[in-house]
Amino acid sequence: MGGGGSFSRFLGAGQVSGNLSERKKSELAAGDDGSGIGHIQLDDYPDHLKEDTITITITDRQGKRTTKVISVKVSNNEQRQTVVTARLIE
């Protein structure tokens, strides 16, 4: 995935301060509290940067090749958390 601009934006980046435990910092970074803090926000991303395909080719010892294609899409849910959805298409 390439692009001409930098669209990276994480909810809560630079907003948390204070004397937090390592566990609390990890929870906030992961968005475990349901706030979406620490998740990439995709509102300004162009649609073509939110999805892609992955092609995997495996060759067994007898030389037989198997190819599978996976569609991958990145989005935000209602809690503004990052969600990656993948499905086998081939």
Wavefront OBJ file of the C-alpha trace (Angstrom):
o trace
v 0.000 0.000 0.000
v 1.529 3.241 -1.005
v 0.261 6.742 -0.845
v 1.161 10.312 -1.424
v 0.318 11.621 2.017
v 0.570 10.833 5.662
v -2.869 10.004 7.008
v -1.759 8.449 10.302
v -3.773 9.659 13.255
v -4.181 7.836 16.527
v -6.962 8.732 18.918
v -5.576 10.131 22.154
v -1.982 10.476 20.970
v -0.161 12.792 23.338
v -3.258 13.407 25.469
v -2.586 11.016 28.351
v -0.408 12.346 31.119
v 0.206 11.651 34.745
v 1.763 8.895 36.746
v 0.224 5.765 35.171
v 1.208 2.159 35.833
v 2.694 0.139 32.974
v -0.482 -1.965 32.889
v -2.695 1.133 32.577
v -0.471 2.545 29.820
v -0.775 -0.761 27.929
v -4.549 -0.837 28.384
v -4.890 2.717 27.100
v -2.619 2.051 24.129
v -4.666 -1.037 23.237
v -7.974 0.733 23.788
v -9.059 -1.941 26.257
v -11.291 0.529 28.074
v -13.572 0.882 25.026
v -12.547 4.479 24.425
v -10.749 3.851 21.147
v -7.621 5.524 22.538
v -4.582 4.039 20.856
v -6.482 2.981 17.728
v -5.736 4.415 14.325
v -8.550 6.639 13.082
v -9.405 6.092 9.430
v -11.847 8.950 8.761
v -9.462 10.854 6.471
v -7.948 7.796 4.748
v -8.728 7.355 1.065
v -10.808 4.210 0.478
v -8.110 2.563 -1.643
v -5.749 2.623 1.366
v -8.278 0.860 3.614
v -8.274 -2.420 1.699
v -5.875 -4.699 -0.102
v -5.303 -8.307 -1.076
v -2.687 -10.806 0.029
v -1.700 -13.644 -2.294
v -0.091 -16.708 -0.755
v 1.450 -19.441 -2.896
v 2.665 -22.669 -1.295
v 4.625 -25.336 -3.142
v 4.671 -28.782 -1.558
v 7.526 -31.298 -1.780
v 6.046 -32.864 -4.916
v 6.012 -29.473 -6.668
v 2.258 -28.963 -6.472
v 1.414 -25.278 -6.069
v -1.560 -23.984 -4.125
v -2.470 -20.311 -4.330
v -4.916 -18.516 -2.054
v -6.013 -14.881 -2.151
v -7.154 -13.055 0.987
v -9.051 -9.772 0.938
v -8.146 -7.498 3.855
v -10.101 -4.428 4.951
v -9.321 -2.017 7.812
v -12.069 0.054 9.457
v -13.200 1.603 12.729
v -16.122 0.211 14.716
v -18.670 2.213 16.721
v -16.204 2.580 19.621
v -13.612 3.995 17.151
v -11.430 0.908 17.593
v -9.410 -0.429 14.662
v -10.898 -3.549 13.072
v -9.159 -5.739 10.490
v -11.453 -7.987 8.469
v -10.024 -10.694 6.241
v -11.763 -13.208 4.014
v -10.573 -15.910 1.677
v -11.627 -15.041 -1.876
v -9.735 -17.637 -3.914
l 1 2 3 4 5 6 7 8 9 10 11 12 13 14 15 16 17 18 19 20 21 22 23 24 25 26 27 28 29 30 31 32 33 34 35 36 37 38 39 40 41 42 43 44 45 46 47 48 49 50 51 52 53 54 55 56 57 58 59 60 61 62 63 64 65 66 67 68 69 70 71 72 73 74 75 76 77 78 79 80 81 82 83 84 85 86 87 88 89 90
